[in-house]
Amino acid sequence: MSTVLLDPTNERRLAAMTRCSRPASLRGLTVGLLDISKARGDVFLNQLEQRLIETGATVKRFRKPTFTKPAPVDLRHEIASQCQVVIEALAD
């Protein structure tokens, strides 16, 4: 089965991207939770954080300044340098 991922950040050009492999387990990994600053996204992330901690993951929380723009480069670098896995919370 083939999966197609669409990148909503730029419709003018198509970029070929390969998916990273998933870890077998999150135990012992640092998982970054990125709140995109939409209403109630933190409610979802709070619940997810609890479940991740119960599975043995370390959780770090991050927040974009606004949902209307991509995450700033320094924030993306901070996440990439501190986390092995990232989950981005979308709300609506």
N, C-alpha and C positions, 0 to 999 in steps of 0.2 A: 504494500500500500504506500502510495506516495503522498507526502504532505507538502503543501504550498504555504509558505509564510509570507504575509504581506507586510511591508514596512510602511507605516502611515506617515513617516516624516518627510518623504519626498516622492511625489507622484511622477515627476518628470523623467526620472531615469531608474531603470531596474538594476539592482545590485544582486549578484549571486552570492548567497551566504550559506554556509554549512552550519548545521546545528552542532553544538558541543555535546559530547557524550554525557549522559546522566550518571551521577555517582550511584553505586549500588546501595548506599545508605547515607543518611545525613549525620549519623552519630560521629561526633568528633570534628565535624566541619563547622566553619563559620558561615552562617547564612545572613546575608544582608537583606533587610526588608526596606524597600524604597517606597515611601509615601509620596504620591505625586501631588499632594495638596488639594485633592478634591474632597468635598464634604463626605464625612463618615468613612473615608478610606482607613483612617486610624482604628475604627471599630473592628473592621475586618482584620487588620494587622495585629491588633491586641490579642485576638483569639488565635490567630495563626502563630504568633510568637509563643504563646503558652504550649501549644501542641508541639512545636519544634523543640522547645526546651525539654518537654517530656520524652522526646525521642533521642535526646542526647546531643542535640546541636547547640552551638553557641550562637546567639542572635545579636546582631548589631542593627540599629535603626538609623535610617537616613530619611531626609525630607527635601523634596525639591522646593525652591522658593515659590514657584507658580506652576499650575498644570498646563498653562497655555504655551510653554516653551520647553524644548528639550532640557534635560539636566545639564547644569554647567559643567564644563570640562574638569574643573578641580573636584567637583563632587563625584563625577564618574571615576576619576583617578583614585580618589579616596576609597570608594567602594571596591574597585578592582584590586587595589593593593591590600585590602583588609579581609576580603571575603572570597570563598571558593564557590559559593552559590548565591544568586540574587533572585529575589521575588519582588516584582513590582506590583503594587496594589492599584487597581483601577476601581473606581466606584461609579455608579449611575444606575 
